[in-house]
Amino acid sequence: MQTFYRADGRYAEDQRDMMTASGLSFRVVRLLRMSGCCVIILAGATLLLGARGQSGAAQSASAQAQNATMPLQNGPYCEASPEVKAAMKNIVDQKPKPDATEYEIWLDGKTATEALLKKYPNDYFVQSRYVYEMMAPDPSTSGFPSEKGTLQVIAEYKKLHEEHPDDPAIEYLYARTLIDRDTPQAIQLLNDALRKNPAFPLPHEDLIRIYTAPNFLDAQKASANAQALISACPATPSVYTWLRLVRDTDFIRGTVPKLQALLQSRTDDEAIGAYTLLWSLEFKSHPRSDYDALRKQVAADVARIRALNLQKEFGWWEALNHGYQVVGDQKEAQWAQDGLDKMFEGSSSSSEEINAWFKKHPFPKPKDSKQKTEAFYRDELKATAEWARKSPNSVRVWDMRMTAMENLSDIPVEDAVATLDGRLAAEQRNAGPFPLYWWTYYKLADFASQENIEPQRELELAQKALETIASQWENIPQTDLNSTKDDVDYYPNFYWPQMKARGLLYEAQGYTRLKQADKALDALGKANLQLEALESDMAADESRRTLQNRDKQYHRYESQYWDARARVAELQGRNTDAMAYYQSALLARMDSDQIPAPGDKDPLKDQAHELWAKLGGTENAWSALYTQAARANQQTLEWETVQEPLPSFVLTDLHGKTWKPSDLKGKVVFLNFWASW
């Protein structure tokens, strides 16, 4: 699970929040998917959209895919026919109704794909869209791929490939279902499809993707496939997108003029949208000394693009926004950004209002006073009440309302209950018939606990999360394009055990609040087994303790375990035992990643202090006990041994000198990493 920060500055841990952090909503992702986008390069990062399960509509489409008359048609090879292109664009242009749920938007995409496949059953571009849609996220997965959909589409195209072994298009489609799951087999199938029909260029796209991924990195093969693809399809703007991933700057520099000439000869929205790619490649393949001349060229391109006045086209606004940023005209860049925002905000009645509100109410900074921070959350709480009334399906609104409540100490329980109910109802409407994403249950369970909502709610939410993890998530295999050796080990042996421990700790807390000590202890016994698994994982290889933050995460849940044991002991009237457990919880927390900042709420410390006083302990003795917490504020810098080999690279420094790994052999090298957003 990767950590992200959302656009409003808040912590985000699930994929849907990551989309928000990148400026992507489920609606935008759906629009990009429907427009045929497989790779989105946004804000300096590449987001590979994955795959998900299906409704009855998609199951019907599945039958059509299997029953299509084969082989697929011969050509056009580089892009869909004008007729199919127009049909796809009509789908993209259909905006969802205001405040449509994520399930409704998702189902619209599935239904549109079914209709397209029914009309063009032998078109491999439509078949490719079907493969992609089958593997695309549904509203219950927060943007992660569908195991069910992936397995189904693999089985379908494996069967088709066995029935039509000489059809390169079917072999290509089957290979696509295996990429990032069984990539070595996918490589064999893609190369075999090329051998069967060298004029069929689409496998080159997937081979570029594979050979630029960390686990299959081969710059020479990536460049060779890019050259073959562009040679086969020089008049298709989208194929040049893959040059973003290629490292051969000489090849890129020699190819950019072809793309420039192509775009200057066209005025359609597809070509206009490709200008952002053109500018990126030009700056990537030229030295800094050429940048001023390149900016002048961008300014001329921008003037030409703006004169076309394609205000209904996403690509037009995107090109202008990017172009104005490159030339340094922030005023015009903001004008174009506002135009982009309006392309998507029409489907949500509250989006424009929310964005405008945040411009006037910037998110609190860590250095802000407690009074200023509290004032922000009170203003946000008031604003979200109105937004929730207008857009009850907006999970974003309910999430903001929950966050505001969590940062205020005087929220009436009935208001918190209403917010929990509103968020849960919105999540269920957006998920449709699918189960909720497991992390959503945890967020709601945590809120129920913090706001002292009836404990039965916390208990039920925790149990649903555990059921969902066990039935759908923990046995999904790791992908093989980017996963490191540590990733493959981390998820089954550490990540899922700690997430199950988390759910069991919520469950124990719920039982404790219900005054059911025996059931709470049973849940804690199960949680302890998960913690033992985490400890065994780290003990098996001490070098892994610092990888993926394992050691600190373990101590976080260890601290919560002892805290829960203490509360059960208090419930049973064993106060001396409880004090010992509280001490263990405080000590474990010192080595965790969740130490409260000075002035923040600290329920563990407060509860322990209260019991200490109840047992007759003095303030001086308490201070002596708690001074150990000073260790938590000590920051240390540790050297870590990197387990992975340095990948091959060729980089040019500011003076034009080229560097390869062999040039650094025997030298001490400091790496300075940076990113632009």
Secondary structure, DSSP 8 states (H G I E B T S, - for coil): ---EE-TTS-EE-SHHHHHHHTT--HHHHHHHHHTT-SEEEETTEEEE-------HHHHHHHHHHHHS-SS------SS--HHHHHHHHHHHH----TT--HHHHHHHHHHHHHHHHHH-TT-HHHHHHHHHHHTS--TTTTT---HHHHHHHHHHHHHHHHH-TT-HHHHHHHHHHHTTTSHHHHHHHHHHHHHH-TT--HHHHHHHHHHTSGGG--HHHHHHHHHHHHHH-TT-GGGGGGGGG---HHHHHHHHHHHHHHHHT--SHHHHHTHHHHHHHHHHHS-GGGHHHHHHHHHHHHHHHHHH--TT-HHHHHHHHHHHHHHT-HHHHHHHHHHHHHHHHTT-TTHHHHHHHHHHS----TTS-HHHHHHHHHHHHHHHHHHHHH-TT-HHHHHHHHHHHHT-S---HHHHHHHHHHHHHHHHHHHTTS---HHHHHHHHHHHHHTT--HHHHHHHHHHHHHHIIIIITT----SSS--HHHHHHIIIIIHHHHHHHHHHHHHHHHHHTT-HHHHHHHHHHHHHHHHHHHHHHHH-GGGTTGGGHHHHHHHHHHHHHHHHHHHHHHTT-HHHHHHHHHHHHHHHTTSS----TTS--HHHHHHHHHHHHTT--HHHHHHHHGGGGGGG----------S------EE-TTS-EE-GGGGTTS----------
